[in-house]
Amino acid sequence: MGRSTAKWRNGTARLTLPGGAAVPVEVAASYGTRRRGLLGRDGVDGAMLLTPCNSVHTFRMRFAIDVAHLDREMNVLAVTTMPPGRLGLPRPRARHVLEAEAGAMERWGLRPGVRLAISRG
């Protein structure tokens, strides 16, 4: 499922972090779920993967988020922290965006060059 040939669907998955720990992930693959994203929430348990996606915004968000742009092979291209009310620029080569509460990605060891694995369940 982590490859570009996979058919992404809305649902839940597990993100395997560097070092082997796992984090729950909500997959937002349809237009409606990507558009809604984390809006209206007070937090997120784990992370949300938006696919396909190469940019996000934090308008009407209630909390700051970490944003990781991923390429087709699930390699981290960039990691940024966005406070509420910001518009992120599109990232060339990005195919997916992973969102989590601010500070989570640093704790998880996510940085450019890290390859992620996401599996169902």
N, CA, C and O atoms as CSV, one atom per row, in Angstrom:
chain,resi,resn,atom,element,x,y,z
A,1,MET,N,N,0.812,-1.193,0.000
A,1,MET,CA,C,0.000,0.000,0.000
A,1,MET,C,C,0.854,1.256,0.000
A,1,MET,O,O,0.392,2.293,-0.473
A,2,GLY,N,N,2.064,1.211,0.502
A,2,GLY,CA,C,2.911,2.373,0.556
A,2,GLY,C,C,3.490,2.779,-0.791
A,2,GLY,O,O,4.090,3.849,-0.891
A,3,ARG,N,N,3.337,1.980,-1.810
A,3,ARG,CA,C,3.878,2.281,-3.129
A,3,ARG,C,C,2.870,3.098,-3.918
A,3,ARG,O,O,1.682,3.114,-3.597
A,4,SER,N,N,3.349,3.774,-4.952
A,4,SER,CA,C,2.486,4.636,-5.751
A,4,SER,C,C,1.453,3.835,-6.533
A,4,SER,O,O,0.446,4.402,-6.958
A,5,THR,N,N,1.666,2.539,-6.738
A,5,THR,CA,C,0.721,1.729,-7.487
A,5,THR,C,C,-0.467,1.292,-6.634
A,5,THR,O,O,-1.442,0.751,-7.155
A,6,ALA,N,N,-0.387,1.524,-5.337
A,6,ALA,CA,C,-1.459,1.103,-4.432
A,6,ALA,C,C,-2.700,1.961,-4.625
A,6,ALA,O,O,-2.603,3.136,-4.978
A,7,LYS,N,N,-3.853,1.373,-4.395
A,7,LYS,CA,C,-5.117,2.098,-4.424
A,7,LYS,C,C,-5.408,2.568,-3.015
A,7,LYS,O,O,-5.732,1.758,-2.146
A,8,TRP,N,N,-5.298,3.851,-2.778
A,8,TRP,CA,C,-5.536,4.407,-1.459
A,8,TRP,C,C,-7.019,4.568,-1.236
A,8,TRP,O,O,-7.750,4.971,-2.141
A,9,ARG,N,N,-7.469,4.252,-0.030
A,9,ARG,CA,C,-8.871,4.406,0.365
A,9,ARG,C,C,-8.947,5.026,1.743
A,9,ARG,O,O,-8.019,4.916,2.544
A,10,ASN,N,N,-10.077,5.686,2.010
A,10,ASN,CA,C,-10.306,6.228,3.343
A,10,ASN,C,C,-10.289,5.088,4.353
A,10,ASN,O,O,-10.736,3.981,4.054
A,11,GLY,N,N,-9.782,5.356,5.525
A,11,GLY,CA,C,-9.789,4.338,6.569
A,11,GLY,C,C,-8.651,4.549,7.539
A,11,GLY,O,O,-8.112,5.650,7.661
A,12,THR,N,N,-8.292,3.483,8.227
A,12,THR,CA,C,-7.223,3.548,9.204
A,12,THR,C,C,-6.050,2.690,8.763
A,12,THR,O,O,-6.206,1.724,8.017
A,13,ALA,N,N,-4.879,3.066,9.239
A,13,ALA,CA,C,-3.654,2.343,8.911
A,13,ALA,C,C,-2.669,2.530,10.059
A,13,ALA,O,O,-2.978,3.178,11.059
A,14,ARG,N,N,-1.478,1.954,9.902
A,14,ARG,CA,C,-0.403,2.094,10.890
A,14,ARG,C,C,0.813,2.650,10.179
A,14,ARG,O,O,1.197,2.179,9.108
A,15,LEU,N,N,1.412,3.656,10.790
A,15,LEU,CA,C,2.649,4.241,10.294
A,15,LEU,C,C,3.788,3.659,11.109
A,15,LEU,O,O,3.803,3.773,12.335
A,16,THR,N,N,4.745,3.032,10.430
A,16,THR,CA,C,5.922,2.501,11.116
A,16,THR,C,C,7.007,3.563,11.088
A,16,THR,O,O,7.425,4.009,10.020
A,17,LEU,N,N,7.461,3.965,12.268
A,17,LEU,CA,C,8.431,5.039,12.419
A,17,LEU,C,C,9.848,4.502,12.388
A,17,LEU,O,O,10.070,3.306,12.580
A,18,PRO,N,N,10.819,5.394,12.143
A,18,PRO,CA,C,12.212,4.954,12.274
A,18,PRO,C,C,12.417,4.389,13.676
A,18,PRO,O,O,12.042,5.030,14.658
A,19,GLY,N,N,12.984,3.244,13.780
A,19,GLY,CA,C,13.159,2.597,15.072
A,19,GLY,C,C,12.118,1.534,15.338
A,19,GLY,O,O,12.250,0.777,16.300
A,20,GLY,N,N,11.071,1.454,14.501
A,20,GLY,CA,C,10.101,0.370,14.603
A,20,GLY,C,C,8.811,0.652,15.326
A,20,GLY,O,O,7.889,-0.159,15.249
A,21,ALA,N,N,8.698,1.779,16.036
A,21,ALA,CA,C,7.434,2.087,16.715
A,21,ALA,C,C,6.343,2.343,15.671
A,21,ALA,O,O,6.631,2.724,14.537
A,22,ALA,N,N,5.083,2.125,16.073
A,22,ALA,CA,C,3.957,2.318,15.153
A,22,ALA,C,C,3.012,3.376,15.702
A,22,ALA,O,O,2.832,3.508,16.913
A,23,VAL,N,N,2.412,4.124,14.785
A,23,VAL,CA,C,1.479,5.197,15.120
A,23,VAL,C,C,0.212,4.988,14.294
A,23,VAL,O,O,0.300,4.659,13.111
A,24,PRO,N,N,-0.976,5.174,14.902
A,24,PRO,CA,C,-2.206,5.067,14.112
A,24,PRO,C,C,-2.315,6.227,13.113
A,24,PRO,O,O,-1.938,7.360,13.411
A,25,VAL,N,N,-2.835,5.918,11.935
A,25,VAL,CA,C,-2.983,6.916,10.872
A,25,VAL,C,C,-4.380,6.833,10.292
A,25,VAL,O,O,-4.874,5.744,9.998
A,26,GLU,N,N,-5.019,7.987,10.126
A,26,GLU,CA,C,-6.267,8.074,9.369
A,26,GLU,C,C,-5.885,8.405,7.939
A,26,GLU,O,O,-5.125,9.344,7.705
A,27,VAL,N,N,-6.402,7.647,6.975
A,27,VAL,CA,C,-6.125,7.909,5.568
A,27,VAL,C,C,-7.304,8.678,4.985
A,27,VAL,O,O,-8.450,8.234,5.065
A,28,ALA,N,N,-7.011,9.831,4.400
A,28,ALA,CA,C,-8.025,10.659,3.734
A,28,ALA,C,C,-7.700,10.643,2.246
A,28,ALA,O,O,-6.844,11.390,1.774
A,29,ALA,N,N,-8.402,9.777,1.518
A,29,ALA,CA,C,-8.101,9.591,0.098
A,29,ALA,C,C,-9.171,10.154,-0.825
A,29,ALA,O,O,-8.897,10.373,-2.005
A,30,SER,N,N,-10.363,10.392,-0.337
A,30,SER,CA,C,-11.413,10.959,-1.190
A,30,SER,C,C,-11.389,12.476,-1.088
A,30,SER,O,O,-10.856,13.029,-0.127
A,31,TYR,N,N,-11.960,13.144,-2.070
A,31,TYR,CA,C,-11.981,14.601,-2.065
A,31,TYR,C,C,-12.591,15.148,-0.777
A,31,TYR,O,O,-12.035,16.061,-0.167
A,32,GLY,N,N,-13.723,14.600,-0.363
A,32,GLY,CA,C,-14.414,15.096,0.822
A,32,GLY,C,C,-13.608,14.942,2.097
A,32,GLY,O,O,-13.559,15.867,2.907
A,33,THR,N,N,-12.980,13.802,2.292
A,33,THR,CA,C,-12.200,13.591,3.521
A,33,THR,C,C,-10.916,14.402,3.504
A,33,THR,O,O,-10.481,14.878,4.553
A,34,ARG,N,N,-10.295,14.573,2.337
A,34,ARG,CA,C,-9.104,15.432,2.258
A,34,ARG,C,C,-9.479,16.876,2.547
A,34,ARG,O,O,-8.756,17.582,3.250
A,35,ARG,N,N,-10.604,17.311,2.008
A,35,ARG,CA,C,-11.045,18.698,2.204
A,35,ARG,C,C,-11.353,18.978,3.678
A,35,ARG,O,O,-11.025,20.048,4.191
A,36,ARG,N,N,-11.973,18.030,4.344
A,36,ARG,CA,C,-12.317,18.181,5.762
A,36,ARG,C,C,-11.070,18.054,6.635
A,36,ARG,O,O,-10.899,18.827,7.577
A,37,GLY,N,N,-10.205,17.096,6.338
A,37,GLY,CA,C,-8.955,16.935,7.077
A,37,GLY,C,C,-9.161,16.954,8.578
A,37,GLY,O,O,-9.969,16.198,9.117
A,38,LEU,N,N,-8.422,17.824,9.244
A,38,LEU,CA,C,-8.490,17.931,10.706
A,38,LEU,C,C,-9.359,19.096,11.171
A,38,LEU,O,O,-9.361,19.432,12.356
A,39,LEU,N,N,-10.098,19.714,10.250
A,39,LEU,CA,C,-10.946,20.849,10.622
A,39,LEU,C,C,-12.000,20.432,11.635
A,39,LEU,O,O,-12.594,19.359,11.525
A,40,GLY,N,N,-12.223,21.282,12.615
A,40,GLY,CA,C,-13.243,21.032,13.622
A,40,GLY,C,C,-12.798,20.141,14.759
A,40,GLY,O,O,-13.582,19.857,15.665
A,41,ARG,N,N,-11.562,19.698,14.732
A,41,ARG,CA,C,-11.053,18.830,15.797
A,41,ARG,C,C,-10.208,19.628,16.775
A,41,ARG,O,O,-9.697,20.703,16.462
A,42,ASP,N,N,-10.078,19.065,17.974
A,42,ASP,CA,C,-9.237,19.676,18.995
A,42,ASP,C,C,-7.866,19.011,19.066
A,42,ASP,O,O,-7.003,19.453,19.824
A,43,GLY,N,N,-7.663,17.969,18.294
A,43,GLY,CA,C,-6.392,17.254,18.278
A,43,GLY,C,C,-6.497,16.062,17.348
A,43,GLY,O,O,-7.523,15.848,16.704
A,44,VAL,N,N,-5.428,15.294,17.286
A,44,VAL,CA,C,-5.414,14.087,16.459
A,44,VAL,C,C,-4.630,13.007,17.206
A,44,VAL,O,O,-3.560,13.265,17.758
A,45,ASP,N,N,-5.180,11.803,17.210
A,45,ASP,CA,C,-4.502,10.667,17.818
A,45,ASP,C,C,-3.649,10.027,16.741
A,45,ASP,O,O,-4.174,9.322,15.880
A,46,GLY,N,N,-2.343,10.256,16.771
A,46,GLY,CA,C,-1.465,9.739,15.734
A,46,GLY,C,C,-1.308,10.759,14.629
A,46,GLY,O,O,-0.811,11.863,14.856
A,47,ALA,N,N,-1.736,10.386,13.419
A,47,ALA,CA,C,-1.535,11.256,12.268
A,47,ALA,C,C,-2.650,11.069,11.249
A,47,ALA,O,O,-3.459,10.147,11.347
A,48,MET,N,N,-2.672,11.968,10.268
A,48,MET,CA,C,-3.596,11.856,9.143
A,48,MET,C,C,-2.776,11.939,7.863
A,48,MET,O,O,-1.925,12.815,7.717
A,49,LEU,N,N,-3.040,11.018,6.934
A,49,LEU,CA,C,-2.389,11.004,5.634
A,49,LEU,C,C,-3.387,11.477,4.594
A,49,LEU,O,O,-4.441,10.864,4.419
A,50,LEU,N,N,-3.066,12.562,3.900
A,50,LEU,CA,C,-3.901,13.061,2.820
A,50,LEU,C,C,-3.255,12.640,1.507
A,50,LEU,O,O,-2.085,12.932,1.262
A,51,THR,N,N,-4.022,11.953,0.663
A,51,THR,CA,C,-3.481,11.454,-0.594
A,51,THR,C,C,-4.542,11.422,-1.675
A,51,THR,O,O,-5.650,10.960,-1.403
A,52,PRO,N,N,-4.272,11.881,-2.877
A,52,PRO,CA,C,-3.082,12.634,-3.252
A,52,PRO,C,C,-3.177,14.057,-2.736
A,52,PRO,O,O,-4.267,14.619,-2.634
A,53,CYS,N,N,-2.030,14.636,-2.413
A,53,CYS,CA,C,-2.010,15.982,-1.849
A,53,CYS,C,C,-0.580,16.508,-1.897
A,53,CYS,O,O,0.364,15.762,-1.640
A,54,ASN,N,N,-0.413,17.801,-2.228
A,54,ASN,CA,C,0.927,18.386,-2.191
A,54,ASN,C,C,0.980,19.714,-1.439
A,54,ASN,O,O,2.039,20.338,-1.356
A,55,SER,N,N,-0.168,20.155,-0.884
A,55,SER,CA,C,-0.162,21.366,-0.057
A,55,SER,C,C,-1.377,21.348,0.869
A,55,SER,O,O,-2.384,20.701,0.581
A,56,VAL,N,N,-1.263,22.067,1.982
A,56,VAL,CA,C,-2.358,22.140,2.951
A,56,VAL,C,C,-2.470,23.567,3.479
A,56,VAL,O,O,-1.591,24.398,3.253
A,57,HIS,N,N,-3.556,23.832,4.178
A,57,HIS,CA,C,-3.738,25.103,4.872
A,57,HIS,C,C,-4.211,24.797,6.282
A,57,HIS,O,O,-4.632,23.681,6.586
A,58,THR,N,N,-4.134,25.810,7.137
A,58,THR,CA,C,-4.592,25.625,8.516
A,58,THR,C,C,-5.657,26.659,8.883
A,58,THR,O,O,-5.827,26.988,10.057
A,59,PHE,N,N,-6.367,27.167,7.886
A,59,PHE,CA,C,-7.463,28.090,8.169
A,59,PHE,C,C,-8.545,27.349,8.948
A,59,PHE,O,O,-8.883,26.213,8.616
A,60,ARG,N,N,-9.081,27.983,9.971
A,60,ARG,CA,C,-10.123,27.434,10.850
A,60,ARG,C,C,-9.651,26.226,11.671
A,60,ARG,O,O,-10.472,25.502,12.233
A,61,MET,N,N,-8.342,26.010,11.740
A,61,MET,CA,C,-7.815,24.935,12.586
A,61,MET,C,C,-7.761,25.440,14.024
A,61,MET,O,O,-7.606,26.637,14.265
A,62,ARG,N,N,-7.889,24.524,14.969
A,62,ARG,CA,C,-7.868,24.868,16.389
A,62,ARG,C,C,-6.508,24.671,17.036
A,62,ARG,O,O,-6.308,25.062,18.186
A,63,PHE,N,N,-5.579,24.076,16.320
A,63,PHE,CA,C,-4.262,23.789,16.897
A,63,PHE,C,C,-3.201,23.783,15.800
A,63,PHE,O,O,-3.515,23.593,14.624
A,64,ALA,N,N,-1.954,23.990,16.189
A,64,ALA,CA,C,-0.833,23.939,15.255
A,64,ALA,C,C,-0.561,22.483,14.869
A,64,ALA,O,O,-0.783,21.563,15.656
A,65,ILE,N,N,-0.072,22.296,13.630
A,65,ILE,CA,C,0.221,20.942,13.156
A,65,ILE,C,C,1.620,20.867,12.549
A,65,ILE,O,O,2.163,21.855,12.055
A,66,ASP,N,N,2.175,19.675,12.603
A,66,ASP,CA,C,3.367,19.341,11.834
A,66,ASP,C,C,2.890,18.799,10.501
A,66,ASP,O,O,1.903,18.065,10.441
A,67,VAL,N,N,3.583,19.156,9.435
A,67,VAL,CA,C,3.231,18.725,8.089
A,67,VAL,C,C,4.472,18.109,7.450
A,67,VAL,O,O,5.517,18.754,7.370
A,68,ALA,N,N,4.358,16.866,6.996
A,68,ALA,CA,C,5.444,16.219,6.252
A,68,ALA,C,C,4.962,15.979,4.830
A,68,ALA,O,O,3.938,15.331,4.615
A,69,HIS,N,N,5.704,16.505,3.860
A,69,HIS,CA,C,5.411,16.252,2.455
A,69,HIS,C,C,6.170,14.991,2.048
A,69,HIS,O,O,7.368,14.864,2.303
A,70,LEU,N,N,5.460,14.067,1.416
A,70,LEU,CA,C,6.034,12.771,1.036
A,70,LEU,C,C,5.977,12.597,-0.474
A,70,LEU,O,O,5.038,13.063,-1.120
A,71,ASP,N,N,6.983,11.924,-1.042
A,71,ASP,CA,C,6.948,11.626,-2.473
A,71,ASP,C,C,6.194,10.318,-2.725
A,71,ASP,O,O,5.649,9.729,-1.792
A,72,ARG,N,N,6.162,9.872,-3.956
A,72,ARG,CA,C,5.421,8.651,-4.326
A,72,ARG,C,C,5.916,7.415,-3.585
A,72,ARG,O,O,5.148,6.482,-3.348
A,73,GLU,N,N,7.185,7.404,-3.222
A,73,GLU,CA,C,7.770,6.243,-2.549
A,73,GLU,C,C,7.724,6.370,-1.031
A,73,GLU,O,O,8.341,5.574,-0.324
A,74,MET,N,N,6.990,7.374,-0.521
A,74,MET,CA,C,6.823,7.621,0.914
A,74,MET,C,C,8.098,8.130,1.589
A,74,MET,O,O,8.282,7.946,2.792
A,75,ASN,N,N,8.974,8.768,0.816
A,75,ASN,CA,C,10.148,9.426,1.382
A,75,ASN,C,C,9.752,10.823,1.841
A,75,ASN,O,O,9.026,11.524,1.138
A,76,VAL,N,N,10.221,11.229,3.009
A,76,VAL,CA,C,9.929,12.564,3.525
A,76,VAL,C,C,10.755,13.581,2.742
A,76,VAL,O,O,11.982,13.502,2.695
A,77,LEU,N,N,10.054,14.542,2.125
A,77,LEU,CA,C,10.707,15.613,1.375
A,77,LEU,C,C,10.982,16.823,2.265
A,77,LEU,O,O,12.031,17.457,2.148
A,78,ALA,N,N,10.046,17.141,3.147
A,78,ALA,CA,C,10.173,18.308,4.020
A,78,ALA,C,C,9.231,18.145,5.202
A,78,ALA,O,O,8.196,17.488,5.093
A,79,VAL,N,N,9.591,18.743,6.326
A,79,VAL,CA,C,8.744,18.766,7.521
A,79,VAL,C,C,8.671,20.216,7.997
A,79,VAL,O,O,9.698,20.872,8.171
A,80,THR,N,N,7.451,20.709,8.208
A,80,THR,CA,C,7.262,22.061,8.721
A,80,THR,C,C,6.186,22.034,9.801
A,80,THR,O,O,5.375,21.111,9.871
A,81,THR,N,N,6.198,23.062,10.635
A,81,THR,CA,C,5.142,23.253,11.624
A,81,THR,C,C,4.333,24.461,11.190
A,81,THR,O,O,4.889,25.517,10.892
A,82,MET,N,N,3.007,24.300,11.157
A,82,MET,CA,C,2.121,25.369,10.711
A,82,MET,C,C,1.150,25.745,11.820
A,82,MET,O,O,0.394,24.895,12.291
A,83,PRO,N,N,1.159,27.011,12.247
A,83,PRO,CA,C,0.147,27.464,13.204
A,83,PRO,C,C,-1.184,27.650,12.491
A,83,PRO,O,O,-1.222,27.678,11.261
A,84,PRO,N,N,-2.276,27.779,13.239
A,84,PRO,CA,C,-3.578,28.029,12.598
A,84,PRO,C,C,-3.548,29.306,11.752
A,84,PRO,O,O,-2.832,30.260,12.057
A,85,GLY,N,N,-4.349,29.293,10.675
A,85,GLY,CA,C,-4.493,30.470,9.831
A,85,GLY,C,C,-3.428,30.666,8.778
A,85,GLY,O,O,-3.215,31.788,8.321
A,86,ARG,N,N,-2.749,29.595,8.379
A,86,ARG,CA,C,-1.676,29.704,7.383
A,86,ARG,C,C,-2.030,28.923,6.116
A,86,ARG,O,O,-2.820,27.979,6.136
A,87,LEU,N,N,-1.415,29.354,5.018
A,87,LEU,CA,C,-1.545,28.667,3.729
A,87,LEU,C,C,-0.179,28.140,3.344
A,87,LEU,O,O,0.769,28.909,3.187
A,88,GLY,N,N,-0.074,26.827,3.191
A,88,GLY,CA,C,1.189,26.231,2.783
A,88,GLY,C,C,1.313,26.239,1.273
A,88,GLY,O,O,0.325,26.054,0.561
A,89,LEU,N,N,2.519,26.451,0.785
A,89,LEU,CA,C,2.761,26.429,-0.651
A,89,LEU,C,C,2.818,24.999,-1.159
A,89,LEU,O,O,3.236,24.100,-0.429
A,90,PRO,N,N,2.405,24.776,-2.400
A,90,PRO,CA,C,2.539,23.428,-2.981
A,90,PRO,C,C,4.014,23.014,-3.007
A,90,PRO,O,O,4.891,23.835,-3.275
A,91,ARG,N,N,4.272,21.759,-2.732
A,91,ARG,CA,C,5.628,21.232,-2.705
A,91,ARG,C,C,5.854,20.389,-3.956
A,91,ARG,O,O,5.181,19.374,-4.139
A,92,PRO,N,N,6.787,20.788,-4.822
A,92,PRO,CA,C,7.072,19.977,-6.009
A,92,PRO,C,C,7.457,18.544,-5.609
A,92,PRO,O,O,8.124,18.337,-4.595
A,93,ARG,N,N,7.040,17.578,-6.396
A,93,ARG,CA,C,7.304,16.145,-6.204
A,93,ARG,C,C,6.506,15.512,-5.071
A,93,ARG,O,O,6.545,14.292,-4.915
A,94,ALA,N,N,5.778,16.304,-4.271
A,94,ALA,CA,C,4.997,15.721,-3.174
A,94,ALA,C,C,3.755,15.048,-3.729
A,94,ALA,O,O,3.072,15.592,-4.597
A,95,ARG,N,N,3.472,13.863,-3.221
A,95,ARG,CA,C,2.288,13.100,-3.616
A,95,ARG,C,C,1.340,12.906,-2.440
A,95,ARG,O,O,0.140,12.714,-2.634
A,96,HIS,N,N,1.871,12.954,-1.226
A,96,HIS,CA,C,1.104,12.744,-0.003
A,96,HIS,C,C,1.519,13.788,1.023
A,96,HIS,O,O,2.626,14.324,0.963
A,97,VAL,N,N,0.616,14.077,1.972
A,97,VAL,CA,C,0.932,14.939,3.102
A,97,VAL,C,C,0.519,14.203,4.374
A,97,VAL,O,O,-0.598,13.695,4.476
A,98,LEU,N,N,1.423,14.155,5.329
A,98,LEU,CA,C,1.160,13.562,6.635
A,98,LEU,C,C,1.035,14.701,7.631
A,98,LEU,O,O,1.920,15.553,7.713
A,99,GLU,N,N,-0.059,14.726,8.394
A,99,GLU,CA,C,-0.293,15.764,9.399
A,99,GLU,C,C,-0.356,15.134,10.789
A,99,GLU,O,O,-0.883,14.036,10.967
A,100,ALA,N,N,0.192,15.852,11.765
A,100,ALA,CA,C,0.135,15.422,13.166
A,100,ALA,C,C,0.187,16.676,14.032
A,100,ALA,O,O,0.480,17.765,13.540
A,101,GLU,N,N,-0.099,16.517,15.325
A,101,GLU,CA,C,-0.013,17.660,16.230
A,101,GLU,C,C,1.420,18.188,16.257
A,101,GLU,O,O,2.379,17.424,16.148
A,102,ALA,N,N,1.548,19.502,16.403
A,102,ALA,CA,C,2.864,20.146,16.419
A,102,ALA,C,C,3.772,19.477,17.445
A,102,ALA,O,O,3.366,19.242,18.584
A,103,GLY,N,N,4.988,19.177,17.041
A,103,GLY,CA,C,5.979,18.549,17.907
A,103,GLY,C,C,6.072,17.047,17.751
A,103,GLY,O,O,7.082,16.447,18.120
A,104,ALA,N,N,5.032,16.427,17.209
A,104,ALA,CA,C,5.015,14.967,17.096
A,104,ALA,C,C,6.092,14.448,16.149
A,104,ALA,O,O,6.770,13.469,16.459
A,105,MET,N,N,6.251,15.085,15.016
A,105,MET,CA,C,7.196,14.551,14.020
A,105,MET,C,C,8.638,14.632,14.484
A,105,MET,O,O,9.447,13.769,14.145
A,106,GLU,N,N,8.969,15.655,15.253
A,106,GLU,CA,C,10.316,15.724,15.823
A,106,GLU,C,C,10.525,14.574,16.802
A,106,GLU,O,O,11.576,13.934,16.791
A,107,ARG,N,N,9.526,14.305,17.651
A,107,ARG,CA,C,9.615,13.175,18.594
A,107,ARG,C,C,9.732,11.849,17.848
A,107,ARG,O,O,10.425,10.936,18.298
A,108,TRP,N,N,9.054,11.747,16.712
A,108,TRP,CA,C,9.072,10.499,15.929
A,108,TRP,C,C,10.343,10.337,15.101
A,108,TRP,O,O,10.588,9.256,14.565
A,109,GLY,N,N,11.154,11.384,14.986
A,109,GLY,CA,C,12.377,11.302,14.183
A,109,GLY,C,C,12.141,11.487,12.695
A,109,GLY,O,O,12.958,11.050,11.883
A,110,LEU,N,N,11.038,12.127,12.321
A,110,LEU,CA,C,10.773,12.359,10.896
A,110,LEU,C,C,11.525,13.595,10.435
A,110,LEU,O,O,11.428,14.667,11.032
A,111,ARG,N,N,12.281,13.416,9.353
A,111,ARG,CA,C,13.045,14.503,8.756
A,111,ARG,C,C,13.254,14.150,7.280
A,111,ARG,O,O,13.053,13.000,6.888
A,112,PRO,N,N,13.653,15.123,6.463
A,112,PRO,CA,C,13.866,14.827,5.048
A,112,PRO,C,C,14.804,13.639,4.848
A,112,PRO,O,O,15.832,13.518,5.515
A,113,GLY,N,N,14.429,12.779,3.926
A,113,GLY,CA,C,15.224,11.594,3.614
A,113,GLY,C,C,14.743,10.316,4.275
A,113,GLY,O,O,15.111,9.227,3.835
A,114,VAL,N,N,13.932,10.419,5.318
A,114,VAL,CA,C,13.407,9.232,6.000
A,114,VAL,C,C,12.321,8.607,5.127
A,114,VAL,O,O,11.473,9.312,4.578
A,115,ARG,N,N,12.353,7.297,5.006
A,115,ARG,CA,C,11.328,6.579,4.250
A,115,ARG,C,C,10.333,5.976,5.239
A,115,ARG,O,O,10.715,5.317,6.206
A,116,LEU,N,N,9.043,6.217,4.973
A,116,LEU,CA,C,7.986,5.720,5.861
A,116,LEU,C,C,7.358,4.463,5.289
A,116,LEU,O,O,7.413,4.212,4.085
A,117,ALA,N,N,6.762,3.683,6.171
A,117,ALA,CA,C,5.986,2.514,5.774
A,117,ALA,C,C,4.610,2.645,6.396
A,117,ALA,O,O,4.481,2.859,7.601
A,118,ILE,N,N,3.583,2.516,5.572
A,118,ILE,CA,C,2.220,2.582,6.055
A,118,ILE,C,C,1.504,1.314,5.626
A,118,ILE,O,O,1.538,0.920,4.460
A,119,SER,N,N,0.852,0.684,6.602
A,119,SER,CA,C,0.141,-0.560,6.313
A,119,SER,C,C,-1.260,-0.495,6.905
A,119,SER,O,O,-1.492,0.214,7.884
A,120,ARG,N,N,-2.185,-1.228,6.318
A,120,ARG,CA,C,-3.564,-1.274,6.815
A,120,ARG,C,C,-3.614,-1.984,8.147
A,120,ARG,O,O,-2.848,-2.908,8.421
A,121,GLY,N,N,-4.559,-1.512,8.981
A,121,GLY,CA,C,-4.805,-2.208,10.235
A,121,GLY,C,C,-4.258,-1.530,11.358
A,121,GLY,O,O,-4.389,-2.001,12.488
